[in-house]
Amino acid sequence: MKKYIYQVDQAAQDSPAKLLRAVGRSKRVLEVGCASGVQTRILAENLECKVTGIEIDPAAAAEAAKFCERVIVGDLESNEVFASLGSERFDVITIADVLEHLRDPSAALKKLKPHLDATGYVLASIPNVVHAGLVLQMVHGRFDYRPYGLLDDTHLRFFTLKSVLRLFEESGLTITDIDRVIRSVESTEFAMHRATPDEMPLLDFMRQNNPEWQTYQFIVRAVASPVEGALQTYGQLETQDRLKDTELTNKVLAKQVTTLQNQIAWMESRLPYRMLRRLKRWFAPRATA
């Protein structure tokens, strides 16, 4: 659990700081994946929250217990954890970099939803798999797992903006806000791979076609009931992508038609008139068939 021990600057623009600021003060918090209590301590001591933790590692849970009202030791994907929660409800449920470690994150969110108070909300931080640094690695045929980061060797799931929207919709939760942790390639674990001059067109393409090319993590806020002013849905984003695909297909077809027209014009300018007439007669019945 050493990789989950870190310093938190509450004024920073990284994932832990953004998520903690979004919690607010004096809340009843269920912290899913509290690890050894780095964020738990700030929730309890600085933000005066009452925290219940869920942690799979017993040794880490023992450390987090110093700052929790209680800690449930167990696997979030087991029924025992939710049996221990009983009918408890919370103002905020935090899920910091946890969903990507689960076999079925949708099922986990569905089970957590009843534990939200009427005005409660879920806060989740989720890594973005289409960050430019990772894409540059894949262009070179590499998808190397690491001890931490976007390719953490314990990740089971990988998310884009669209799949995040789909996950929460399938779980019956309405996303009301998405914040982002923005990081350049040079400030990530992929910093050793700087784009070469040959790769600059690829980066330019990502800038123009992937709005999330520098998004390292998404910070999602979601509620249990539909609300006005919710963000665009997965279905809306899917429709937009289909329209883009159709536009791209039309452009390709238009280019092919132009190429054929140019070839026909070239042939007409060079073939003898008598041969051209024969070709037109030969093609005419087939064109109307």
Beta strands, then each sheet from edge to edge (+ up, - down):
strand 1: 28-32
strand 2: 50-55
strand 3: 70-73
strand 4: 90-96
strand 5: 116-127
strand 6: 174-182
strand 7: 215-223
sheet 1: 3+ 2+ 1+ 4+ 5+ 7- 6+
end
